Structure formats: structure tokens, C-alpha cells
């Protein structure tokens, strides 16, 4: 044994073993967590569900194996790309990560659906968002600025006197030809504005009912208008607009949760904004 221990080859092998042991003790090693890829039953069910939604049938055994293999391949590439720093300063990745953080707020809001009492309170606090718009019924006679020029308004005033006289003429034969309807029934301000302009709608709000008024300007010229009926805006009940109130409540709730989450995160950071041209500290 003494002779064996004195052999140079034994010394060489012993030194090699010591070097290898030292390398494994202090050299770079990957954590088991870095090299272990677990394809859990939940993950397999998720892969199968996505396949079924896409193809309207469950995957075959061979297709499921392909899905698992593809997941493993993706996981390996993602981990290796992160080690190489390929995810740094990538605009697309940054936006996707931001969206995922925002989805956390969305998910939290959806986990706590509102009660009817909360929806009724939201409706009472924002009545203008859900009120039924006013409706107008009126007749109109148009005097075109393109046809009449500066005399359009004076001509309209002369006809106005006749229309409100003791023997008014038929308004259908007055004014200038136009594609606009001469009579409108139960029309809301949005549709009137698209046809005549916002200024025309504002004039309708204060017109007396049952008499000819004007001239009122629009994008087409000036008009004589007889307001036949005006139904004021009404506040709906929750049953009439529940789906709309629910959408608005959820949107507001998500914004509140996101703002609270962001404020909590901001408290962990120091923000240093350096404008172009400013000197660095």
C-alpha cells in the first residue's frame, strides 16, 4: 500500500479529485429551481382547454404530447433569454408586463361584484350619465344662405309674420328645398345636432311650444321652427339601466383599485425626473 501511495499517478489522480471537488463546492452551479420544469396537472388542463376552445374538440394523446413539448420548449427559451438579458429594455415586453399588472386590478374588481344598493348609490351620484335624453317634436322651414345670401334672415322674418297670422299659409310650400325633413317627432338632441348643429339644439331648449319662432341658424342657413312638443330628460330606475350602471361601476372600481395599487407601489420608489438640458446631480 505504501508503494501504491508513492506512485506519481496516484498523486495526480488525487489532485484531480480535489480540484473537481473544489469546483463543485465553490464554482458556478445552477439551482435546482432554475433547471426544474414542472408541467403540473393544472397546466395540462389549461393547455387542453385552450386547444378545445380553438378546435372545438379535446386534443388527442399525440396532440396533448405536442402541447406539453411546446410548453417545455417555450419555458426553456424564456428562462435562457432572461439569463442573457434579452427581456431588458424591450418595449413590447414592458407593455405586456404593464398590462398584466393592470389585469390584477381588473381581476380584483371582478372578484367583488357590487350589490344592488351600491349600484343604486352610483346611479344617484351620476344621474346625468344615465338619464334618458329630452325629446323634441317640431316643424321647420329652411331659408338657404347659399340661395338667398344676406337676405335669407330678412325673408325668414317676413314669412314668420305670415305663419303666426290669422290665416297662416301652408309651411310646406315655403322656404327653400332641402334634404332635411320638414317635420321631426321625438328626436333626441344628439340626432338633431348631427343634422342641424349644436347651436340649433341650444335654441330648441328655450323655444315656446305651439308657435313659429326664429330665425334660428344652422349649418344649412336659417330656419323658422314650430316646436310641437318637448319631453324633458327623465331619471331612469335601476331596472331600466342596470347593465349600463354595472359596466360604469366596474370601470370606476377598476380605476380606483389601480390608483390605490399604484400609490402603494410609488411609496416604495424614489422618482428622479431629469429634464433635457438639466445638470445631473
C-alpha beads as a LAMMPS data file, in Angstrom:
LAMMPS data file: protein, C-alpha beads

281 atoms
280 bonds

1 atom types
1 bond types

-500.0 500.0 xlo xhi
-500.0 500.0 ylo yhi
-500.0 500.0 zlo zhi

Masses

1 110.0

Atoms # bond

1 1 1 0.000 0.000 0.000
2 1 1 2.899 2.328 0.820
3 1 1 4.350 1.682 -2.610
4 1 1 0.994 2.469 -4.283
5 1 1 0.656 5.721 -2.398
6 1 1 4.102 6.759 -3.535
7 1 1 3.204 6.362 -7.233
8 1 1 3.077 9.757 -9.144
9 1 1 -0.095 8.665 -10.973
10 1 1 -1.929 8.257 -7.667
11 1 1 -0.814 11.726 -6.633
12 1 1 -2.070 13.118 -9.947
13 1 1 -5.460 11.430 -9.598
14 1 1 -5.822 12.619 -6.023
15 1 1 -5.047 16.200 -7.018
16 1 1 -7.570 15.993 -9.859
17 1 1 -10.253 14.772 -7.483
18 1 1 -9.509 17.636 -5.105
19 1 1 -9.794 20.174 -7.955
20 1 1 -13.116 18.706 -9.115
21 1 1 -14.493 18.741 -5.566
22 1 1 -13.415 22.358 -5.100
23 1 1 -15.041 23.332 -8.402
24 1 1 -18.357 21.816 -7.375
25 1 1 -18.089 23.378 -3.933
26 1 1 -17.313 26.955 -4.953
27 1 1 -17.820 27.019 -8.719
28 1 1 -20.907 28.229 -10.582
29 1 1 -23.887 25.930 -10.212
30 1 1 -27.446 26.238 -11.269
31 1 1 -30.121 25.945 -8.648
32 1 1 -32.463 23.016 -8.949
33 1 1 -35.232 25.602 -9.238
34 1 1 -33.516 27.023 -12.319
35 1 1 -33.325 23.668 -14.070
36 1 1 -36.542 22.028 -12.902
37 1 1 -39.555 22.464 -15.198
38 1 1 -42.783 21.172 -13.698
39 1 1 -45.703 20.525 -16.035
40 1 1 -48.458 20.312 -13.454
41 1 1 -51.931 18.760 -13.906
42 1 1 -53.401 22.286 -13.793
43 1 1 -51.067 23.363 -16.594
44 1 1 -52.024 20.337 -18.697
45 1 1 -55.728 21.080 -18.145
46 1 1 -55.116 24.678 -19.202
47 1 1 -53.320 23.591 -22.378
48 1 1 -56.150 21.177 -23.178
49 1 1 -58.820 23.821 -22.540
50 1 1 -57.152 26.329 -24.886
51 1 1 -56.885 23.650 -27.570
52 1 1 -60.562 22.690 -27.106
53 1 1 -61.736 26.315 -27.369
54 1 1 -59.761 26.739 -30.576
55 1 1 -60.633 23.477 -32.313
56 1 1 -63.973 22.691 -30.659
57 1 1 -62.747 19.266 -29.520
58 1 1 -60.324 17.870 -26.939
59 1 1 -56.780 17.062 -28.083
60 1 1 -55.705 13.530 -28.881
61 1 1 -52.934 11.931 -26.822
62 1 1 -50.421 12.761 -29.538
63 1 1 -51.647 16.354 -29.779
64 1 1 -51.518 16.713 -25.994
65 1 1 -47.922 15.465 -26.001
66 1 1 -47.155 18.100 -28.648
67 1 1 -48.738 20.797 -26.480
68 1 1 -46.661 19.712 -23.476
69 1 1 -43.466 19.557 -25.551
70 1 1 -44.145 23.033 -26.898
71 1 1 -44.740 24.372 -23.372
72 1 1 -41.435 22.881 -22.203
73 1 1 -39.635 24.365 -25.211
74 1 1 -41.153 27.795 -24.527
75 1 1 -40.255 27.629 -20.835
76 1 1 -36.637 26.724 -21.625
77 1 1 -36.290 29.525 -24.171
78 1 1 -37.864 32.065 -21.811
79 1 1 -35.512 31.148 -18.974
80 1 1 -32.451 31.186 -21.196
81 1 1 -33.496 34.513 -22.765
82 1 1 -33.803 36.047 -19.289
83 1 1 -30.323 34.806 -18.382
84 1 1 -28.993 36.566 -21.480
85 1 1 -30.906 39.729 -20.560
86 1 1 -32.974 39.653 -23.750
87 1 1 -36.045 40.861 -21.846
88 1 1 -34.362 44.113 -20.767
89 1 1 -35.417 47.375 -22.444
90 1 1 -37.827 45.580 -24.773
91 1 1 -40.824 47.848 -25.386
92 1 1 -43.197 45.024 -26.276
93 1 1 -42.301 43.023 -23.168
94 1 1 -42.575 46.120 -20.958
95 1 1 -46.057 46.822 -22.278
96 1 1 -47.158 43.231 -21.787
97 1 1 -45.886 43.266 -18.213
98 1 1 -47.709 46.536 -17.567
99 1 1 -50.917 45.056 -18.972
100 1 1 -50.561 42.046 -16.703
101 1 1 -50.178 44.322 -13.688
102 1 1 -53.283 46.230 -14.760
103 1 1 -55.138 42.933 -15.191
104 1 1 -54.529 42.293 -11.491
105 1 1 -56.686 45.326 -10.719
106 1 1 -59.341 44.116 -13.153
107 1 1 -59.385 40.670 -11.562
108 1 1 -59.694 42.111 -8.058
109 1 1 -62.660 44.253 -9.103
110 1 1 -64.400 41.283 -10.724
111 1 1 -63.979 39.188 -7.593
112 1 1 -66.230 41.593 -5.662
113 1 1 -69.380 42.214 -7.727
114 1 1 -71.490 45.132 -6.498
115 1 1 -74.766 44.831 -4.639
116 1 1 -77.926 46.472 -5.931
117 1 1 -77.561 49.021 -3.145
118 1 1 -74.116 50.007 -4.415
119 1 1 -75.431 50.286 -7.970
120 1 1 -78.358 52.438 -6.843
121 1 1 -75.956 54.707 -4.980
122 1 1 -73.750 55.003 -8.072
123 1 1 -76.811 55.803 -10.189
124 1 1 -77.899 58.525 -7.762
125 1 1 -74.390 60.028 -7.755
126 1 1 -74.151 60.097 -11.578
127 1 1 -77.698 60.765 -12.809
128 1 1 -76.544 62.721 -15.851
129 1 1 -74.731 59.662 -17.219
130 1 1 -77.864 57.521 -17.301
131 1 1 -80.735 59.977 -17.717
132 1 1 -82.982 59.477 -20.702
133 1 1 -82.353 62.448 -23.037
134 1 1 -85.035 65.036 -23.777
135 1 1 -87.101 64.504 -26.913
136 1 1 -88.292 67.176 -29.348
137 1 1 -91.037 67.213 -31.955
138 1 1 -91.009 70.180 -34.331
139 1 1 -91.628 71.545 -37.828
140 1 1 -89.082 73.635 -39.686
141 1 1 -88.786 75.813 -42.781
142 1 1 -85.322 76.403 -44.190
143 1 1 -84.003 79.587 -45.846
144 1 1 -80.730 78.838 -47.593
145 1 1 -77.822 81.249 -47.276
146 1 1 -76.361 79.833 -50.498
147 1 1 -79.516 80.714 -52.419
148 1 1 -80.528 83.949 -50.726
149 1 1 -77.308 85.330 -49.344
150 1 1 -77.693 88.239 -46.887
151 1 1 -81.458 88.452 -47.491
152 1 1 -82.133 84.968 -46.018
153 1 1 -82.752 86.228 -42.494
154 1 1 -84.968 89.135 -43.599
155 1 1 -87.008 86.796 -45.817
156 1 1 -87.440 84.404 -42.906
157 1 1 -88.726 87.195 -40.655
158 1 1 -91.317 88.225 -43.226
159 1 1 -92.572 84.643 -43.549
160 1 1 -92.605 84.337 -39.733
161 1 1 -95.177 87.123 -39.512
162 1 1 -97.410 85.342 -42.027
163 1 1 -97.107 81.946 -40.306
164 1 1 -98.209 83.426 -36.984
165 1 1 -101.003 85.482 -38.589
166 1 1 -104.731 84.830 -38.550
167 1 1 -104.655 82.963 -41.871
168 1 1 -101.235 81.245 -41.960
169 1 1 -100.081 79.729 -45.261
170 1 1 -99.105 76.080 -45.654
171 1 1 -95.491 75.883 -44.412
172 1 1 -94.785 73.048 -46.829
173 1 1 -94.626 75.440 -49.756
174 1 1 -92.407 77.993 -48.049
175 1 1 -88.642 78.379 -47.802
176 1 1 -86.075 76.623 -49.956
177 1 1 -85.835 72.956 -50.981
178 1 1 -83.641 70.897 -48.647
179 1 1 -82.868 67.288 -47.830
180 1 1 -83.776 67.978 -44.201
181 1 1 -87.171 66.677 -43.085
182 1 1 -89.814 69.379 -42.600
183 1 1 -91.227 67.585 -39.526
184 1 1 -89.492 65.533 -36.854
185 1 1 -91.038 63.576 -33.988
186 1 1 -89.485 62.527 -30.662
187 1 1 -85.897 63.209 -31.715
188 1 1 -83.111 63.403 -29.118
189 1 1 -80.521 66.229 -29.042
190 1 1 -77.710 64.023 -30.368
191 1 1 -79.556 63.251 -33.607
192 1 1 -80.757 66.838 -34.001
193 1 1 -77.204 68.088 -33.530
194 1 1 -75.895 65.746 -36.236
195 1 1 -78.451 67.122 -38.700
196 1 1 -78.659 70.810 -37.755
197 1 1 -75.682 71.567 -35.479
198 1 1 -75.283 72.109 -31.734
199 1 1 -76.369 75.779 -31.836
200 1 1 -79.716 74.716 -33.289
201 1 1 -80.245 72.289 -30.386
202 1 1 -79.484 75.013 -27.857
203 1 1 -82.178 77.214 -29.392
204 1 1 -84.769 74.413 -29.144
205 1 1 -84.311 74.198 -25.370
206 1 1 -85.973 77.584 -24.802
207 1 1 -88.495 77.842 -27.647
208 1 1 -92.196 78.270 -26.797
209 1 1 -94.465 75.408 -27.793
210 1 1 -97.114 75.772 -30.487
211 1 1 -95.940 78.930 -32.265
212 1 1 -93.475 79.613 -35.039
213 1 1 -90.144 81.054 -33.847
214 1 1 -86.915 82.185 -35.433
215 1 1 -84.905 82.721 -37.438
216 1 1 -82.636 80.061 -35.946
217 1 1 -79.244 79.456 -37.543
218 1 1 -77.966 76.040 -38.573
219 1 1 -75.235 74.688 -40.814
220 1 1 -77.690 74.928 -43.728
221 1 1 -78.901 78.503 -43.278
222 1 1 -81.660 79.927 -41.074
223 1 1 -84.895 78.243 -40.042
224 1 1 -88.350 79.038 -38.789
225 1 1 -89.294 76.437 -36.200
226 1 1 -92.580 75.446 -34.597
227 1 1 -91.920 73.330 -31.511
228 1 1 -94.863 70.949 -31.097
229 1 1 -93.698 69.011 -28.030
230 1 1 -90.749 68.834 -25.673
231 1 1 -90.268 65.915 -23.285
232 1 1 -87.718 66.769 -20.617
233 1 1 -84.926 64.411 -19.607
234 1 1 -86.010 61.774 -17.096
235 1 1 -84.046 59.833 -14.498
236 1 1 -84.398 56.083 -15.114
237 1 1 -84.818 53.403 -12.475
238 1 1 -82.018 50.914 -11.815
239 1 1 -84.048 48.189 -13.519
240 1 1 -84.084 50.195 -16.765
241 1 1 -80.330 50.729 -16.962
242 1 1 -78.848 48.074 -14.664
243 1 1 -76.404 46.638 -17.232
244 1 1 -75.117 50.101 -18.132
245 1 1 -74.729 51.109 -14.479
246 1 1 -72.920 47.829 -13.773
247 1 1 -70.430 48.473 -16.602
248 1 1 -69.754 52.013 -15.397
249 1 1 -69.457 50.897 -11.759
250 1 1 -66.976 48.156 -12.684
251 1 1 -64.927 50.585 -14.757
252 1 1 -64.797 53.090 -11.888
253 1 1 -63.975 50.324 -9.402
254 1 1 -61.075 49.083 -11.547
255 1 1 -59.709 52.614 -11.803
256 1 1 -59.924 53.057 -8.010
257 1 1 -58.151 49.760 -7.337
258 1 1 -55.446 50.541 -9.885
259 1 1 -54.906 54.012 -8.386
260 1 1 -54.618 52.558 -4.865
261 1 1 -52.226 49.856 -6.047
262 1 1 -50.088 52.359 -7.941
263 1 1 -49.934 54.760 -4.975
264 1 1 -48.812 51.907 -2.730
265 1 1 -46.095 50.952 -5.212
266 1 1 -44.998 54.563 -5.698
267 1 1 -44.324 54.780 -1.964
268 1 1 -41.560 52.177 -2.432
269 1 1 -39.706 54.202 -5.056
270 1 1 -37.821 57.463 -5.315
271 1 1 -38.553 59.217 -8.590
272 1 1 -35.805 61.346 -10.160
273 1 1 -37.012 63.179 -13.297
274 1 1 -34.161 64.799 -15.221
275 1 1 -35.346 67.090 -17.992
276 1 1 -33.278 67.537 -21.164
277 1 1 -30.543 70.087 -20.557
278 1 1 -30.641 69.790 -16.782
279 1 1 -27.434 69.021 -14.950
280 1 1 -27.083 65.633 -13.291
281 1 1 -26.511 65.838 -9.515

Bonds

1 1 1 2
2 1 2 3
3 1 3 4
4 1 4 5
5 1 5 6
6 1 6 7
7 1 7 8
8 1 8 9
9 1 9 10
10 1 10 11
11 1 11 12
12 1 12 13
13 1 13 14
14 1 14 15
15 1 15 16
16 1 16 17
17 1 17 18
18 1 18 19
19 1 19 20
20 1 20 21
21 1 21 22
22 1 22 23
23 1 23 24
24 1 24 25
25 1 25 26
26 1 26 27
27 1 27 28
28 1 28 29
29 1 29 30
30 1 30 31
31 1 31 32
32 1 32 33
33 1 33 34
34 1 34 35
35 1 35 36
36 1 36 37
37 1 37 38
38 1 38 39
39 1 39 40
40 1 40 41
41 1 41 42
42 1 42 43
43 1 43 44
44 1 44 45
45 1 45 46
46 1 46 47
47 1 47 48
48 1 48 49
49 1 49 50
50 1 50 51
51 1 51 52
52 1 52 53
53 1 53 54
54 1 54 55
55 1 55 56
56 1 56 57
57 1 57 58
58 1 58 59
59 1 59 60
60 1 60 61
61 1 61 62
62 1 62 63
63 1 63 64
64 1 64 65
65 1 65 66
66 1 66 67
67 1 67 68
68 1 68 69
69 1 69 70
70 1 70 71
71 1 71 72
72 1 72 73
73 1 73 74
74 1 74 75
75 1 75 76
76 1 76 77
77 1 77 78
78 1 78 79
79 1 79 80
80 1 80 81
81 1 81 82
82 1 82 83
83 1 83 84
84 1 84 85
85 1 85 86
86 1 86 87
87 1 87 88
88 1 88 89
89 1 89 90
90 1 90 91
91 1 91 92
92 1 92 93
93 1 93 94
94 1 94 95
95 1 95 96
96 1 96 97
97 1 97 98
98 1 98 99
99 1 99 100
100 1 100 101
101 1 101 102
102 1 102 103
103 1 103 104
104 1 104 105
105 1 105 106
106 1 106 107
107 1 107 108
108 1 108 109
109 1 109 110
110 1 110 111
111 1 111 112
112 1 112 113
113 1 113 114
114 1 114 115
115 1 115 116
116 1 116 117
117 1 117 118
118 1 118 119
119 1 119 120
120 1 120 121
121 1 121 122
122 1 122 123
123 1 123 124
124 1 124 125
125 1 125 126
126 1 126 127
127 1 127 128
128 1 128 129
129 1 129 130
130 1 130 131
131 1 131 132
132 1 132 133
133 1 133 134
134 1 134 135
135 1 135 136
136 1 136 137
137 1 137 138
138 1 138 139
139 1 139 140
140 1 140 141
141 1 141 142
142 1 142 143
143 1 143 144
144 1 144 145
145 1 145 146
146 1 146 147
147 1 147 148
148 1 148 149
149 1 149 150
150 1 150 151
151 1 151 152
152 1 152 153
153 1 153 154
154 1 154 155
155 1 155 156
156 1 156 157
157 1 157 158
158 1 158 159
159 1 159 160
160 1 160 161
161 1 161 162
162 1 162 163
163 1 163 164
164 1 164 165
165 1 165 166
166 1 166 167
167 1 167 168
168 1 168 169
169 1 169 170
170 1 170 171
171 1 171 172
172 1 172 173
173 1 173 174
174 1 174 175
175 1 175 176
176 1 176 177
177 1 177 178
178 1 178 179
179 1 179 180
180 1 180 181
181 1 181 182
182 1 182 183
183 1 183 184
184 1 184 185
185 1 185 186
186 1 186 187
187 1 187 188
188 1 188 189
189 1 189 190
190 1 190 191
191 1 191 192
192 1 192 193
193 1 193 194
194 1 194 195
195 1 195 196
196 1 196 197
197 1 197 198
198 1 198 199
199 1 199 200
200 1 200 201
201 1 201 202
202 1 202 203
203 1 203 204
204 1 204 205
205 1 205 206
206 1 206 207
207 1 207 208
208 1 208 209
209 1 209 210
210 1 210 211
211 1 211 212
212 1 212 213
213 1 213 214
214 1 214 215
215 1 215 216
216 1 216 217
217 1 217 218
218 1 218 219
219 1 219 220
220 1 220 221
221 1 221 222
222 1 222 223
223 1 223 224
224 1 224 225
225 1 225 226
226 1 226 227
227 1 227 228
228 1 228 229
229 1 229 230
230 1 230 231
231 1 231 232
232 1 232 233
233 1 233 234
234 1 234 235
235 1 235 236
236 1 236 237
237 1 237 238
238 1 238 239
239 1 239 240
240 1 240 241
241 1 241 242
242 1 242 243
243 1 243 244
244 1 244 245
245 1 245 246
246 1 246 247
247 1 247 248
248 1 248 249
249 1 249 250
250 1 250 251
251 1 251 252
252 1 252 253
253 1 253 254
254 1 254 255
255 1 255 256
256 1 256 257
257 1 257 258
258 1 258 259
259 1 259 260
260 1 260 261
261 1 261 262
262 1 262 263
263 1 263 264
264 1 264 265
265 1 265 266
266 1 266 267
267 1 267 268
268 1 268 269
269 1 269 270
270 1 270 271
271 1 271 272
272 1 272 273
273 1 273 274
274 1 274 275
275 1 275 276
276 1 276 277
277 1 277 278
278 1 278 279
279 1 279 280
280 1 280 281
